[in-house]
Structures are given as structure tokens and as C-alpha cells.
Amino acid sequence: MAASSRDLPIVGDSFNVGYRFQRYWDTPMANAFFCGELGAGIFLVSAAIGYMPGMLLGLLVTSVLKTWFHMTHMGVPMKSWRAILRPDRSWISRGLLSIVFYASFGFAYLGLAWLGLAETLGISEGLVGLVKALAVLSAVVVATYQGFAMSHSTAISLWNTGMMPVSSLVYALTAGVLVILAIGWNGFLADAPALRSTLVTAGLVDMGVLAIVHLSLLHAAHHGSPGGRKSVELLVRSFYAQWYWGVTWAVGILVPTVLLWSAGGSYAAVLVAAAGVLVGFYSFRVLIFKAGLFEPIMSFRP
């Protein structure tokens, strides 16, 4: 059945047998996913190194921009709160809850630890640490739940892999590392050369992991259903190949890797590498939606 359906065409809304693009999740959702994962990644990296302004930036990127793009995607935004009611059945509900917890615990921690409210209110360090831990845990869920939601889509083979939440987390952390490097290179990191070197090394490691994740996603889709193979063809050989190889790979992975490896001590190199990672990350988010194909209604020709 796989061989007989491999040469089926991509069809539109007709009743012909073939592959159909999914367009329920498109650019607005890609924007929301990108902002959610980027903000969570910035927060997680900042929390790991104790950089409070970075934690605030991450919270704002997720809670403001991600929320805005989600609202623009919804047909009836005022009823969107209902999606939070069934976390036992949907990763979308779990994700919305995680955003609420992430924002609540994140801003609470910044108030307690950064603004000194813990001392004013007599709150113990242990409780402040617990609030931070809950914020970090919620940020991890925010960074991954979108990948889990996509991987449950059995009708779209490109998404139906356990590598999807892994890609979300790896991209979030990679973007977080590069953004913090760009922000702090001539600021707080200038007085902490060891930490700066560690973040550069972490960025290089992340690039290698990203390459492995991409190859794993392509491998899983290609060796899955016919729809998955067709999606891989769109990404690597036809419709979207120039964007996938030229932007997601070259601009988003290869160029930043070369810059961090050969010119890791240059602020200009770090800025260009950070910009490249963000562009490649956004390209991946858009392309993974656009290349998603529904399986044919029939897997054989009559």
C-alpha cells in the first residue's frame, strides 16, 4: 500500500485521492509556538545562571506575545478560556495551565527575590526556592507541550513522532543561550569570562544536538507512512527545500556554529549567531506546519 500511494498527487479540496496540506495551524500558530518556546528558553537559561532581567524578558515574551498570537488565531477569543477545562484529555489544556502557572510563579519569584519582597514579608528562602522551582518546571512544560500536542496528530505523519517535543525543548534552550549571550556579552557577562565561555560552549553543543534532532525528524517521517515521506520530499527536494536548507539549516545552524567556533570571542559574531538561530528557529516553526500533509483517503489506486 505504501508503494502504490507514494506517487499520489497533492490535491486541494477536491474529492480526488491524494495528499492534502493541513492549514488549520499556520503562520499565526507558528508565531505563537515560536514566542512561547523562545520565552520559556530565555527564562530557563536565565534561571540557571541567576540572571533576573533575563527571567523577566522570558516571562514577557511568552505571556504577552504568545498569548496575542493565540488570540489572533482563535475564531471566538472570548471563549478561549474553556480550553483549560480538560487537562486530562488535551495537551492544549495542559499547556494553557502551564502558562498560567509559569507566569504566576515566575512573576512571584521575581517579586520575592529581585524586588526584595521576601525579606519585607518575612518569607523563608526555602519557600522562595520552591516558587522558583515551580516556575522552572512550568517553563519546561511551556517549552515542550506544543511538541506533545503535535506528536499526537496521527493523521499527519511528519508530526507524529516523539522527536517533536524534543525539538521544541532543544530549540527553546538554544535560542535562550544565544539571546542571553547577545544581551549580556558586554554587560554582566563581561565581568564573568568563565560563564561567558560556558554559554558559548553550550551554544555549540546545542547546534550539534539541533542537527541530530532535524535528521531524526526526517528519518522518522521518511520511514513512517507515505504522507511522512511526501512531507520529507517537500522539505528537502521540492516546494520548501530552499527555505529548509537555506534558512533553517544554513542560516539557523551552520553559520552560527562556524561563528561560535571560530570567533567566539567576538561580540559581532555572537550577535550574528544569535540572529541566525532565531531566524532558523522561526523558519523551522513555519515550515513544520506548512509541510504537514494529511494521509490520502485511500492508500491504493482502484
Stockholm file with secondary structure:
# STOCKHOLM 1.0

chainA/1-302         MAASSRDLPIVGDSFNVGYRFQRYWDTPMANAFFCGELGAGIFLVSAAIGYMPGMLLGLLVTSVLKTWFHMTHMGVPMKSWRAILRPDRSWISRGLLSIVFYASFGFAYLGLAWLGLAETLGISEGLVGLVKALAVLSAVVVATYQGFAMSHSTAISLWNTGMMPVSSLVYALTAGVLVILAIGWNGFLADAPALRSTLVTAGLVDMGVLAIVHLSLLHAAHHGSPGGRKSVELLVRSFYAQWYWGVTWAVGILVPTVLLWSAGGSYAAVLVAAAGVLVGFYSFRVLIFKAGLFEPIMSFRP
#=GR chainA/1-302 SS CHHHHTTCCBCCSSSSSSBEECCSSCHHHHHHHHHHHHHHHHHHHHHHHTCHHHHHHHHHIIIIIIHHHHHHHCSSGGGGGGGGGCTTTCHHHHHHHHHHHHHHHHHHHIIIIISCHHHHHTCCHHHHHHHHHHHHHHHHHHHHHHHHHHHTCTTCTTTCSTHHHHHHHHHHHHHHHHHHHHHHTTTGGGGCHHHHHHHHHHHHHHHHHHHHHHHHHHHHHHTSCHHHHHHHHHHHTSTTHHHIIIIIIIIIIIHHHHHHHHCTTCHHHHHHHHHHHHHHHHHHHHHHHHTCEECCSCSSCC
#=GC SS_cons         CHHHHTTCCBCCSSSSSSBEECCSSCHHHHHHHHHHHHHHHHHHHHHHHTCHHHHHHHHHIIIIIIHHHHHHHCSSGGGGGGGGGCTTTCHHHHHHHHHHHHHHHHHHHIIIIISCHHHHHTCCHHHHHHHHHHHHHHHHHHHHHHHHHHHTCTTCTTTCSTHHHHHHHHHHHHHHHHHHHHHHTTTGGGGCHHHHHHHHHHHHHHHHHHHHHHHHHHHHHHTSCHHHHHHHHHHHTSTTHHHIIIIIIIIIIIHHHHHHHHCTTCHHHHHHHHHHHHHHHHHHHHHHHHTCEECCSCSSCC
//
